Amino acid sequence: MTRDVADTPTARFGRNLKKLRSAAGLSQEELAARSGLHRTYVSSVERGNRNVSLENIFVLAAALKCDPRELLAPPSDGDGA
Amino acid sequence: MTRDVADTPTARFGRNLKKLRSAAGLSQEELAARSGLHRTYVSSVERGNRNVSLENIFVLAAALKCDPRELLAPPSDGDGA
């Protein structure tokens, strides 16, 4: 049985953001505060509902202290991470 | 002597796009036609003047048949590629 999750760019980004935020032990509120973005925006991004800009990709990565490329990783890459 | 190039997200993206486009042997016009984006937009992105959206990052990567993460690579990564 294969996973049948949407792999649109925004869905992929949202899943990666949520995973990396959780791994960092941060709430959406804490990530929002660190990044200077609004909590409802962060929530919307994680749900795959936002066509995030390049600059906000880097802002979010900096807040998570990760490489921005990690936020674009395909589903199979980080499943065991 | 170190290279002193701007490493803003948009400048980084523009350099990577230009490098990968050239490596693929495509003109800006050809990349524009493949991606469905306007040639002046592609040109502007390459000059680091556009805060490209996530969806257009994936569109450009698909047109170049590369991983979208390659377009976010830091300057040192691909200098010899």
Backbone of each chain as nested JSON, in Angstrom:
{
  "chains": [
    {"id": "A", "residues": [
      {"number": 1, "name": "MET", "atoms": {"N": [0.841, -1.197, 0.0], "CA": [0.0, 0.0, 0.0], "C": [0.872, 1.241, 0.0]}},
      {"number": 2, "name": "THR", "atoms": {"N": [0.614, 2.113, -0.945], "CA": [1.398, 3.34, -1.004], "C": [0.655, 4.479, -0.313]}},
      {"number": 3, "name": "ARG", "atoms": {"N": [1.422, 5.419, 0.175], "CA": [0.811, 6.626, 0.719], "C": [0.25, 7.437, -0.424]}},
      {"number": 4, "name": "ASP", "atoms": {"N": [-0.928, 7.963, -0.221], "CA": [-1.528, 8.744, -1.288], "C": [-1.762, 10.172, -0.807]}},
      {"number": 5, "name": "VAL", "atoms": {"N": [-0.664, 10.852, -0.506], "CA": [-0.778, 12.243, -0.059], "C": [-0.547, 13.166, -1.243]}},
      {"number": 6, "name": "ALA", "atoms": {"N": [-1.217, 14.29, -1.206], "CA": [-1.035, 15.279, -2.27], "C": [0.411, 15.738, -2.278]}},
      {"number": 7, "name": "ASP", "atoms": {"N": [1.003, 15.787, -3.476], "CA": [2.361, 16.324, -3.544], "C": [2.411, 17.576, -4.407]}},
      {"number": 8, "name": "THR", "atoms": {"N": [1.467, 18.45, -4.183], "CA": [1.566, 19.77, -4.782], "C": [2.688, 20.509, -4.053]}},
      {"number": 9, "name": "PRO", "atoms": {"N": [3.26, 21.523, -4.697], "CA": [4.316, 22.277, -4.012], "C": [3.878, 22.824, -2.656]}},
      {"number": 10, "name": "THR", "atoms": {"N": [2.678, 23.367, -2.572], "CA": [2.258, 23.969, -1.301], "C": [1.983, 22.9, -0.24]}},
      {"number": 11, "name": "ALA", "atoms": {"N": [1.453, 21.751, -0.645], "CA": [1.209, 20.672, 0.316], "C": [2.542, 20.106, 0.807]}},
      {"number": 12, "name": "ARG", "atoms": {"N": [3.476, 19.932, -0.109], "CA": [4.793, 19.419, 0.258], "C": [5.47, 20.371, 1.254]}},
      {"number": 13, "name": "PHE", "atoms": {"N": [5.444, 21.645, 0.918], "CA": [6.074, 22.639, 1.78], "C": [5.429, 22.645, 3.169]}},
      {"number": 14, "name": "GLY", "atoms": {"N": [4.109, 22.589, 3.199], "CA": [3.394, 22.611, 4.476], "C": [3.747, 21.424, 5.35]}},
      {"number": 15, "name": "ARG", "atoms": {"N": [3.81, 20.252, 4.75], "CA": [4.175, 19.057, 5.531], "C": [5.589, 19.174, 6.073]}},
      {"number": 16, "name": "ASN", "atoms": {"N": [6.505, 19.628, 5.225], "CA": [7.896, 19.76, 5.672], "C": [8.017, 20.793, 6.793]}},
      {"number": 17, "name": "LEU", "atoms": {"N": [7.298, 21.9, 6.642], "CA": [7.364, 22.941, 7.673], "C": [6.867, 22.396, 9.006]}},
      {"number": 18, "name": "LYS", "atoms": {"N": [5.743, 21.715, 8.958], "CA": [5.171, 21.174, 10.196], "C": [6.121, 20.164, 10.845]}},
      {"number": 19, "name": "LYS", "atoms": {"N": [6.698, 19.316, 10.007], "CA": [7.611, 18.295, 10.521], "C": [8.849, 18.931, 11.155]}},
      {"number": 20, "name": "LEU", "atoms": {"N": [9.432, 19.898, 10.478], "CA": [10.646, 20.536, 10.993], "C": [10.333, 21.393, 12.225]}},
      {"number": 21, "name": "ARG", "atoms": {"N": [9.176, 22.039, 12.231], "CA": [8.784, 22.816, 13.41], "C": [8.591, 21.9, 14.614]}},
      {"number": 22, "name": "SER", "atoms": {"N": [7.909, 20.784, 14.408], "CA": [7.701, 19.838, 15.504], "C": [9.023, 19.283, 15.995]}},
      {"number": 23, "name": "ALA", "atoms": {"N": [9.907, 18.96, 15.054], "CA": [11.219, 18.414, 15.431], "C": [12.009, 19.434, 16.237]}},
      {"number": 24, "name": "ALA", "atoms": {"N": [11.774, 20.708, 15.992], "CA": [12.471, 21.763, 16.748], "C": [11.786, 22.038, 18.081]}},
      {"number": 25, "name": "GLY", "atoms": {"N": [10.664, 21.364, 18.32], "CA": [9.96, 21.542, 19.584], "C": [9.239, 22.88, 19.7]}},
      {"number": 26, "name": "LEU", "atoms": {"N": [8.875, 23.431, 18.556], "CA": [8.222, 24.745, 18.569], "C": [6.728, 24.626, 18.267]}},
      {"number": 27, "name": "SER", "atoms": {"N": [5.937, 25.47, 18.907], "CA": [4.528, 25.6, 18.533], "C": [4.425, 26.54, 17.33]}},
      {"number": 28, "name": "GLN", "atoms": {"N": [3.255, 26.552, 16.713], "CA": [3.047, 27.509, 15.614], "C": [3.242, 28.939, 16.106]}},
      {"number": 29, "name": "GLU", "atoms": {"N": [2.773, 29.209, 17.336], "CA": [2.93, 30.552, 17.914], "C": [4.405, 30.907, 18.057]}},
      {"number": 30, "name": "GLU", "atoms": {"N": [5.199, 29.949, 18.519], "CA": [6.624, 30.218, 18.717], "C": [7.341, 30.431, 17.38]}},
      {"number": 31, "name": "LEU", "atoms": {"N": [6.993, 29.611, 16.394], "CA": [7.602, 29.813, 15.072], "C": [7.194, 31.167, 14.496]}},
      {"number": 32, "name": "ALA", "atoms": {"N": [5.936, 31.525, 14.688], "CA": [5.457, 32.829, 14.205], "C": [6.245, 33.959, 14.865]}},
      {"number": 33, "name": "ALA", "atoms": {"N": [6.437, 33.859, 16.175], "CA": [7.159, 34.911, 16.894], "C": [8.605, 34.996, 16.419]}},
      {"number": 34, "name": "ARG", "atoms": {"N": [9.225, 33.852, 16.229], "CA": [10.623, 33.839, 15.775], "C": [10.791, 34.4, 14.375]}},
      {"number": 35, "name": "SER", "atoms": {"N": [9.807, 34.131, 13.535], "CA": [9.952, 34.484, 12.115], "C": [9.386, 35.863, 11.806]}},
      {"number": 36, "name": "GLY", "atoms": {"N": [8.596, 36.399, 12.73], "CA": [7.97, 37.684, 12.46], "C": [6.765, 37.568, 11.541]}},
      {"number": 37, "name": "LEU", "atoms": {"N": [6.317, 36.347, 11.319], "CA": [5.123, 36.131, 10.499], "C": [3.932, 35.911, 11.435]}},
      {"number": 38, "name": "HIS", "atoms": {"N": [2.732, 36.006, 10.91], "CA": [1.546, 35.863, 11.747], "C": [1.242, 34.38, 11.976]}},
      {"number": 39, "name": "ARG", "atoms": {"N": [0.727, 34.085, 13.167], "CA": [0.435, 32.695, 13.486], "C": [-0.574, 32.093, 12.512]}},
      {"number": 40, "name": "THR", "atoms": {"N": [-1.563, 32.859, 12.111], "CA": [-2.55, 32.317, 11.174], "C": [-1.927, 32.063, 9.798]}},
      {"number": 41, "name": "TYR", "atoms": {"N": [-0.913, 32.848, 9.454], "CA": [-0.196, 32.614, 8.192], "C": [0.588, 31.302, 8.283]}},
      {"number": 42, "name": "VAL", "atoms": {"N": [1.306, 31.118, 9.385], "CA": [2.066, 29.871, 9.58], "C": [1.126, 28.668, 9.518]}},
      {"number": 43, "name": "SER", "atoms": {"N": [-0.009, 28.782, 10.172], "CA": [-0.987, 27.7, 10.179], "C": [-1.48, 27.406, 8.764]}},
      {"number": 44, "name": "SER", "atoms": {"N": [-1.749, 28.441, 8.02], "CA": [-2.235, 28.296, 6.647], "C": [-1.17, 27.668, 5.742]}},
      {"number": 45, "name": "VAL", "atoms": {"N": [0.087, 28.066, 5.944], "CA": [1.192, 27.474, 5.179], "C": [1.279, 25.978, 5.471]}},
      {"number": 46, "name": "GLU", "atoms": {"N": [1.188, 25.614, 6.744], "CA": [1.307, 24.191, 7.103], "C": [0.183, 23.361, 6.516]}},
      {"number": 47, "name": "ARG", "atoms": {"N": [-0.963, 23.968, 6.315], "CA": [-2.077, 23.233, 5.718], "C": [-2.001, 23.207, 4.191]}},
      {"number": 48, "name": "GLY", "atoms": {"N": [-0.932, 23.771, 3.662], "CA": [-0.746, 23.705, 2.204], "C": [-1.582, 24.704, 1.451]}},
      {"number": 49, "name": "ASN", "atoms": {"N": [-2.02, 25.745, 2.142], "CA": [-2.93, 26.704, 1.516], "C": [-2.257, 27.989, 1.052]}},
      {"number": 50, "name": "ARG", "atoms": {"N": [-0.926, 28.047, 1.125], "CA": [-0.261, 29.295, 0.769], "C": [0.848, 29.064, -0.241]}},
      {"number": 51, "name": "ASN", "atoms": {"N": [0.864, 29.92, -1.237], "CA": [1.918, 29.895, -2.238], "C": [3.055, 30.793, -1.735]}},
      {"number": 52, "name": "VAL", "atoms": {"N": [3.797, 30.264, -0.764], "CA": [4.826, 31.015, -0.026], "C": [5.849, 31.638, -0.984]}},
      {"number": 53, "name": "SER", "atoms": {"N": [6.33, 32.798, -0.645], "CA": [7.35, 33.441, -1.477], "C": [8.749, 32.963, -1.092]}},
      {"number": 54, "name": "LEU", "atoms": {"N": [9.652, 33.133, -2.037], "CA": [11.047, 32.768, -1.809], "C": [11.591, 33.408, -0.525]}},
      {"number": 55, "name": "GLU", "atoms": {"N": [11.312, 34.679, -0.323], "CA": [11.847, 35.346, 0.865], "C": [11.27, 34.757, 2.147]}},
      {"number": 56, "name": "ASN", "atoms": {"N": [9.988, 34.406, 2.131], "CA": [9.421, 33.799, 3.338], "C": [9.919, 32.371, 3.552]}},
      {"number": 57, "name": "ILE", "atoms": {"N": [10.266, 31.679, 2.484], "CA": [10.888, 30.36, 2.632], "C": [12.189, 30.509, 3.429]}},
      {"number": 58, "name": "PHE", "atoms": {"N": [12.973, 31.514, 3.081], "CA": [14.244, 31.727, 3.781], "C": [14.021, 32.226, 5.208]}},
      {"number": 59, "name": "VAL", "atoms": {"N": [13.002, 33.048, 5.414], "CA": [12.673, 33.533, 6.762], "C": [12.279, 32.356, 7.662]}},
      {"number": 60, "name": "LEU", "atoms": {"N": [11.442, 31.466, 7.133], "CA": [11.006, 30.311, 7.925], "C": [12.169, 29.366, 8.207]}},
      {"number": 61, "name": "ALA", "atoms": {"N": [13.013, 29.157, 7.193], "CA": [14.172, 28.284, 7.395], "C": [15.109, 28.869, 8.459]}},
      {"number": 62, "name": "ALA", "atoms": {"N": [15.317, 30.179, 8.424], "CA": [16.194, 30.813, 9.415], "C": [15.609, 30.653, 10.814]}},
      {"number": 63, "name": "ALA", "atoms": {"N": [14.294, 30.809, 10.926], "CA": [13.643, 30.675, 12.235], "C": [13.771, 29.247, 12.761]}},
      {"number": 64, "name": "LEU", "atoms": {"N": [13.827, 28.282, 11.842], "CA": [13.963, 26.868, 12.234], "C": [15.421, 26.427, 12.245]}},
      {"number": 65, "name": "LYS", "atoms": {"N": [16.325, 27.346, 11.925], "CA": [17.753, 27.032, 11.841], "C": [18.002, 25.828, 10.933]}},
      {"number": 66, "name": "CYS", "atoms": {"N": [17.307, 25.791, 9.812], "CA": [17.524, 24.708, 8.856], "C": [17.881, 25.294, 7.492]}},
      {"number": 67, "name": "ASP", "atoms": {"N": [18.327, 24.451, 6.607], "CA": [18.591, 24.871, 5.231], "C": [17.246, 25.022, 4.515]}},
      {"number": 68, "name": "PRO", "atoms": {"N": [17.057, 26.11, 3.789], "CA": [15.77, 26.292, 3.108], "C": [15.418, 25.128, 2.176]}},
      {"number": 69, "name": "ARG", "atoms": {"N": [16.432, 24.441, 1.684], "CA": [16.168, 23.31, 0.782], "C": [15.42, 22.18, 1.476]}},
      {"number": 70, "name": "GLU", "atoms": {"N": [15.592, 22.087, 2.807], "CA": [14.881, 21.028, 3.532], "C": [13.372, 21.192, 3.431]}},
      {"number": 71, "name": "LEU", "atoms": {"N": [12.933, 22.434, 3.28], "CA": [11.497, 22.702, 3.207], "C": [10.898, 22.288, 1.868]}},
      {"number": 72, "name": "LEU", "atoms": {"N": [11.758, 21.969, 0.903], "CA": [11.286, 21.542, -0.421], "C": [11.508, 20.05, -0.661]}},
      {"number": 73, "name": "ALA", "atoms": {"N": [11.926, 19.339, 0.367], "CA": [12.234, 17.922, 0.195], "C": [10.992, 17.119, -0.187]}},
      {"number": 74, "name": "PRO", "atoms": {"N": [11.125, 16.161, -1.095], "CA": [9.985, 15.32, -1.472], "C": [9.592, 14.405, -0.321]}},
      {"number": 75, "name": "PRO", "atoms": {"N": [8.359, 13.896, -0.331], "CA": [7.834, 13.117, 0.788], "C": [8.734, 11.974, 1.233]}},
      {"number": 76, "name": "SER", "atoms": {"N": [9.343, 11.275, 0.274], "CA": [10.109, 10.087, 0.633], "C": [11.402, 10.409, 1.374]}},
      {"number": 77, "name": "ASP", "atoms": {"N": [11.887, 11.631, 1.183], "CA": [13.189, 11.987, 1.737], "C": [13.258, 11.914, 3.25]}},
      {"number": 78, "name": "GLY", "atoms": {"N": [12.275, 12.47, 3.913], "CA": [12.438, 12.689, 5.347], "C": [11.56, 11.817, 6.206]}},
      {"number": 79, "name": "ASP", "atoms": {"N": [10.967, 10.761, 5.64], "CA": [9.992, 9.997, 6.421], "C": [10.571, 9.402, 7.677]}},
      {"number": 80, "name": "GLY", "atoms": {"N": [11.849, 9.02, 7.603], "CA": [12.445, 8.403, 8.787], "C": [13.269, 9.374, 9.61]}},
      {"number": 81, "name": "ALA", "atoms": {"N": [13.277, 10.643, 9.21], "CA": [14.164, 11.611, 9.867], "C": [13.678, 11.966, 11.264]}}
    ]},
    {"id": "B", "residues": [
      {"number": 1, "name": "MET", "atoms": {"N": [41.385, 36.071, -1.858], "CA": [40.296, 37.0, -2.19], "C": [38.984, 36.23, -2.261]}},
      {"number": 2, "name": "THR", "atoms": {"N": [38.019, 36.688, -1.512], "CA": [36.733, 36.013, -1.531], "C": [35.804, 36.687, -2.52]}},
      {"number": 3, "name": "ARG", "atoms": {"N": [34.876, 35.902, -3.039], "CA": [33.838, 36.478, -3.876], "C": [32.904, 37.272, -2.993]}},
      {"number": 4, "name": "ASP", "atoms": {"N": [32.528, 38.436, -3.48], "CA": [31.651, 39.268, -2.674], "C": [30.337, 39.493, -3.421]}},
      {"number": 5, "name": "VAL", "atoms": {"N": [29.619, 38.414, -3.641], "CA": [28.343, 38.528, -4.331], "C": [27.217, 38.573, -3.311]}},
      {"number": 6, "name": "ALA", "atoms": {"N": [26.167, 39.284, -3.647], "CA": [25.009, 39.358, -2.768], "C": [24.423, 37.964, -2.599]}},
      {"number": 7, "name": "ASP", "atoms": {"N": [24.122, 37.61, -1.354], "CA": [23.463, 36.318, -1.169], "C": [22.086, 36.505, -0.553]}},
      {"number": 8, "name": "THR", "atoms": {"N": [21.339, 37.428, -1.091], "CA": [19.928, 37.506, -0.729], "C": [19.231, 36.314, -1.377]}},
      {"number": 9, "name": "PRO", "atoms": {"N": [18.074, 35.936, -0.856], "CA": [17.352, 34.818, -1.469], "C": [17.084, 35.026, -2.959]}},
      {"number": 10, "name": "THR", "atoms": {"N": [16.68, 36.212, -3.343], "CA": [16.347, 36.425, -4.754], "C": [17.597, 36.435, -5.641]}},
      {"number": 11, "name": "ALA", "atoms": {"N": [18.706, 36.971, -5.111], "CA": [19.954, 36.964, -5.882], "C": [20.469, 35.539, -6.043]}},
      {"number": 12, "name": "ARG", "atoms": {"N": [20.41, 34.778, -4.96], "CA": [20.846, 33.387, -5.004], "C": [20.026, 32.595, -6.02]}},
      {"number": 13, "name": "PHE", "atoms": {"N": [18.724, 32.765, -5.934], "CA": [17.836, 32.047, -6.842], "C": [18.125, 32.417, -8.301]}},
      {"number": 14, "name": "GLY", "atoms": {"N": [18.302, 33.714, -8.538], "CA": [18.56, 34.174, -9.896], "C": [19.841, 33.591, -10.466]}},
      {"number": 15, "name": "ARG", "atoms": {"N": [20.9, 33.578, -9.663], "CA": [22.164, 33.0, -10.14], "C": [22.014, 31.522, -10.446]}},
      {"number": 16, "name": "ASN", "atoms": {"N": [21.332, 30.81, -9.55], "CA": [21.15, 29.376, -9.771], "C": [20.314, 29.103, -11.024]}},
      {"number": 17, "name": "LEU", "atoms": {"N": [19.281, 29.911, -11.2], "CA": [18.424, 29.71, -12.37], "C": [19.224, 29.919, -13.652]}},
      {"number": 18, "name": "LYS", "atoms": {"N": [19.994, 30.983, -13.67], "CA": [20.782, 31.285, -14.864], "C": [21.8, 30.177, -15.148]}},
      {"number": 19, "name": "LYS", "atoms": {"N": [22.436, 29.709, -14.083], "CA": [23.444, 28.659, -14.225], "C": [22.825, 27.362, -14.756]}},
      {"number": 20, "name": "LEU", "atoms": {"N": [21.7, 26.977, -14.17], "CA": [21.053, 25.731, -14.585], "C": [20.448, 25.857, -15.988]}},
      {"number": 21, "name": "ARG", "atoms": {"N": [19.928, 27.032, -16.293], "CA": [19.403, 27.248, -17.643], "C": [20.525, 27.153, -18.677]}},
      {"number": 22, "name": "SER", "atoms": {"N": [21.64, 27.806, -18.378], "CA": [22.772, 27.754, -19.306], "C": [23.279, 26.328, -19.451]}},
      {"number": 23, "name": "ALA", "atoms": {"N": [23.356, 25.606, -18.33], "CA": [23.836, 24.222, -18.364], "C": [22.915, 23.351, -19.215]}},
      {"number": 24, "name": "ALA", "atoms": {"N": [21.635, 23.706, -19.24], "CA": [20.673, 22.947, -20.038], "C": [20.692, 23.386, -21.508]}},
      {"number": 25, "name": "GLY", "atoms": {"N": [21.487, 24.406, -21.807], "CA": [21.596, 24.871, -23.188], "C": [20.378, 25.636, -23.673]}},
      {"number": 26, "name": "LEU", "atoms": {"N": [19.66, 26.24, -22.733], "CA": [18.44, 26.96, -23.095], "C": [18.645, 28.474, -23.036]}},
      {"number": 27, "name": "SER", "atoms": {"N": [17.995, 29.176, -23.944], "CA": [17.938, 30.632, -23.859], "C": [16.815, 31.011, -22.882]}},
      {"number": 28, "name": "GLN", "atoms": {"N": [16.8, 32.275, -22.495], "CA": [15.695, 32.732, -21.64], "C": [14.358, 32.536, -22.347]}},
      {"number": 29, "name": "GLU", "atoms": {"N": [14.348, 32.788, -23.644], "CA": [13.119, 32.61, -24.419], "C": [12.644, 31.156, -24.378]}},
      {"number": 30, "name": "GLU", "atoms": {"N": [13.604, 30.244, -24.532], "CA": [13.241, 28.819, -24.532], "C": [12.736, 28.376, -23.157]}},
      {"number": 31, "name": "LEU", "atoms": {"N": [13.396, 28.855, -22.107], "CA": [12.928, 28.512, -20.759], "C": [11.536, 29.095, -20.524]}},
      {"number": 32, "name": "ALA", "atoms": {"N": [11.331, 30.318, -20.984], "CA": [10.014, 30.945, -20.837], "C": [8.946, 30.11, -21.547]}},
      {"number": 33, "name": "ALA", "atoms": {"N": [9.251, 29.693, -22.769], "CA": [8.275, 28.91, -23.538], "C": [7.981, 27.583, -22.849]}},
      {"number": 34, "name": "ARG", "atoms": {"N": [9.028, 26.938, -22.35], "CA": [8.832, 25.652, -21.662], "C": [8.024, 25.773, -20.387]}},
      {"number": 35, "name": "SER", "atoms": {"N": [8.233, 26.874, -19.678], "CA": [7.631, 27.017, -18.361], "C": [6.275, 27.713, -18.411]}},
      {"number": 36, "name": "GLY", "atoms": {"N": [5.981, 28.347, -19.528], "CA": [4.726, 29.084, -19.611], "C": [4.791, 30.428, -18.911]}},
      {"number": 37, "name": "LEU", "atoms": {"N": [6.006, 30.833, -18.544], "CA": [6.171, 32.145, -17.92], "C": [6.65, 33.129, -18.99]}},
      {"number": 38, "name": "HIS", "atoms": {"N": [6.567, 34.397, -18.682], "CA": [6.951, 35.397, -19.675], "C": [8.467, 35.569, -19.692]}},
      {"number": 39, "name": "ARG", "atoms": {"N": [9.03, 35.832, -20.866], "CA": [10.471, 35.989, -20.966], "C": [10.99, 37.129, -20.092]}},
      {"number": 40, "name": "THR", "atoms": {"N": [10.25, 38.2, -20.001], "CA": [10.717, 39.318, -19.167], "C": [10.672, 38.94, -17.686]}},
      {"number": 41, "name": "TYR", "atoms": {"N": [9.748, 38.057, -17.335], "CA": [9.704, 37.572, -15.949], "C": [10.937, 36.714, -15.671]}},
      {"number": 42, "name": "VAL", "atoms": {"N": [11.243, 35.797, -16.556], "CA": [12.428, 34.942, -16.396], "C": [13.683, 35.803, -16.276]}},
      {"number": 43, "name": "SER", "atoms": {"N": [13.777, 36.802, -17.121], "CA": [14.93, 37.696, -17.1], "C": [15.033, 38.425, -15.762]}},
      {"number": 44, "name": "SER", "atoms": {"N": [13.916, 38.89, -15.284], "CA": [13.867, 39.615, -14.016], "C": [14.237, 38.694, -12.841]}},
      {"number": 45, "name": "VAL", "atoms": {"N": [13.758, 37.462, -12.895], "CA": [14.108, 36.486, -11.853], "C": [15.617, 36.25, -11.848]}},
      {"number": 46, "name": "GLU", "atoms": {"N": [16.186, 36.085, -13.016], "CA": [17.633, 35.81, -13.093], "C": [18.457, 36.973, -12.557]}},
      {"number": 47, "name": "ARG", "atoms": {"N": [17.947, 38.174, -12.69], "CA": [18.662, 39.341, -12.168], "C": [18.422, 39.535, -10.673]}},
      {"number": 48, "name": "GLY", "atoms": {"N": [17.67, 38.623, -10.056], "CA": [17.471, 38.706, -8.611], "C": [16.442, 39.734, -8.192]}},
      {"number": 49, "name": "ASN", "atoms": {"N": [15.577, 40.082, -9.143], "CA": [14.612, 41.152, -8.868], "C": [13.212, 40.655, -8.542]}},
      {"number": 50, "name": "ARG", "atoms": {"N": [13.049, 39.336, -8.397], "CA": [11.702, 38.82, -8.172], "C": [11.663, 37.903, -6.959]}},
      {"number": 51, "name": "ASN", "atoms": {"N": [10.656, 38.126, -6.153], "CA": [10.407, 37.267, -5.001], "C": [9.514, 36.118, -5.462]}},
      {"number": 52, "name": "VAL", "atoms": {"N": [10.125, 35.191, -6.175], "CA": [9.419, 34.09, -6.849], "C": [8.557, 33.289, -5.871]}},
      {"number": 53, "name": "SER", "atoms": {"N": [7.434, 32.827, -6.327], "CA": [6.575, 32.02, -5.463], "C": [6.977, 30.551, -5.508]}},
      {"number": 54, "name": "LEU", "atoms": {"N": [6.568, 29.839, -4.478], "CA": [6.838, 28.402, -4.391], "C": [6.384, 27.675, -5.656]}},
      {"number": 55, "name": "GLU", "atoms": {"N": [5.188, 27.994, -6.13], "CA": [4.681, 27.294, -7.314], "C": [5.538, 27.581, -8.543]}},
      {"number": 56, "name": "ASN", "atoms": {"N": [5.993, 28.823, -8.678], "CA": [6.847, 29.12, -9.829], "C": [8.243, 28.517, -9.687]}},
      {"number": 57, "name": "ILE", "atoms": {"N": [8.705, 28.331, -8.456], "CA": [9.973, 27.61, -8.252], "C": [9.847, 26.199, -8.839]}},
      {"number": 58, "name": "PHE", "atoms": {"N": [8.726, 25.551, -8.56], "CA": [8.525, 24.187, -9.059], "C": [8.301, 24.174, -10.569]}},
      {"number": 59, "name": "VAL", "atoms": {"N": [7.624, 25.181, -11.086], "CA": [7.405, 25.283, -12.531], "C": [8.748, 25.43, -13.257]}},
      {"number": 60, "name": "LEU", "atoms": {"N": [9.605, 26.3, -12.725], "CA": [10.908, 26.516, -13.359], "C": [11.78, 25.264, -13.254]}},
      {"number": 61, "name": "ALA", "atoms": {"N": [11.736, 24.61, -12.098], "CA": [12.524, 23.389, -11.928], "C": [12.047, 22.308, -12.904]}},
      {"number": 62, "name": "ALA", "atoms": {"N": [10.735, 22.187, -13.07], "CA": [10.201, 21.185, -14.001], "C": [10.652, 21.497, -15.429]}},
      {"number": 63, "name": "ALA", "atoms": {"N": [10.637, 22.768, -15.793], "CA": [11.057, 23.156, -17.142], "C": [12.536, 22.847, -17.357]}},
      {"number": 64, "name": "LEU", "atoms": {"N": [13.313, 22.898, -16.283], "CA": [14.751, 22.616, -16.37], "C": [15.061, 21.145, -16.067]}},
      {"number": 65, "name": "LYS", "atoms": {"N": [14.024, 20.378, -15.764], "CA": [14.186, 18.973, -15.379], "C": [15.194, 18.821, -14.231]}},
      {"number": 66, "name": "CYS", "atoms": {"N": [15.103, 19.728, -13.264], "CA": [15.985, 19.621, -12.097], "C": [15.143, 19.569, -10.834]}},
      {"number": 67, "name": "ASP", "atoms": {"N": [15.772, 19.245, -9.742], "CA": [15.106, 19.26, -8.446], "C": [14.951, 20.715, -8.016]}},
      {"number": 68, "name": "PRO", "atoms": {"N": [13.768, 21.101, -7.54], "CA": [13.588, 22.502, -7.138], "C": [14.603, 22.951, -6.083]}},
      {"number": 69, "name": "ARG", "atoms": {"N": [15.102, 22.014, -5.302], "CA": [16.079, 22.381, -4.273], "C": [17.381, 22.899, -4.87]}},
      {"number": 70, "name": "GLU", "atoms": {"N": [17.685, 22.49, -6.104], "CA": [18.918, 22.988, -6.738], "C": [18.871, 24.495, -6.938]}},
      {"number": 71, "name": "LEU", "atoms": {"N": [17.668, 25.024, -7.085], "CA": [17.528, 26.466, -7.315], "C": [17.761, 27.283, -6.044]}},
      {"number": 72, "name": "LEU", "atoms": {"N": [17.825, 26.585, -4.9], "CA": [18.054, 27.269, -3.623], "C": [19.464, 27.007, -3.084]}},
      {"number": 73, "name": "ALA", "atoms": {"N": [20.289, 26.369, -3.87], "CA": [21.623, 26.004, -3.39], "C": [22.472, 27.247, -3.095]}},
      {"number": 74, "name": "PRO", "atoms": {"N": [23.234, 27.222, -1.998], "CA": [24.107, 28.354, -1.674], "C": [25.233, 28.485, -2.705]}},
      {"number": 75, "name": "PRO", "atoms": {"N": [25.839, 29.66, -2.808], "CA": [26.835, 29.936, -3.845], "C": [27.96, 28.905, -3.923]}},
      {"number": 76, "name": "SER", "atoms": {"N": [28.428, 28.43, -2.791], "CA": [29.58, 27.537, -2.785], "C": [29.277, 26.161, -3.348]}},
      {"number": 77, "name": "ASP", "atoms": {"N": [27.986, 25.782, -3.279], "CA": [27.616, 24.43, -3.661], "C": [27.947, 24.083, -5.101]}},
      {"number": 78, "name": "GLY", "atoms": {"N": [27.6, 24.982, -6.008], "CA": [27.6, 24.564, -7.412], "C": [28.67, 25.23, -8.248]}},
      {"number": 79, "name": "ASP", "atoms": {"N": [29.658, 25.86, -7.615], "CA": [30.614, 26.646, -8.39], "C": [31.356, 25.83, -9.432]}},
      {"number": 80, "name": "GLY", "atoms": {"N": [31.613, 24.563, -9.105], "CA": [32.357, 23.754, -10.055], "C": [31.482, 22.86, -10.903]}},
      {"number": 81, "name": "ALA", "atoms": {"N": [30.173, 22.987, -10.747], "CA": [29.256, 22.049, -11.406], "C": [29.146, 22.31, -12.91]}}
    ]}
  ]
}
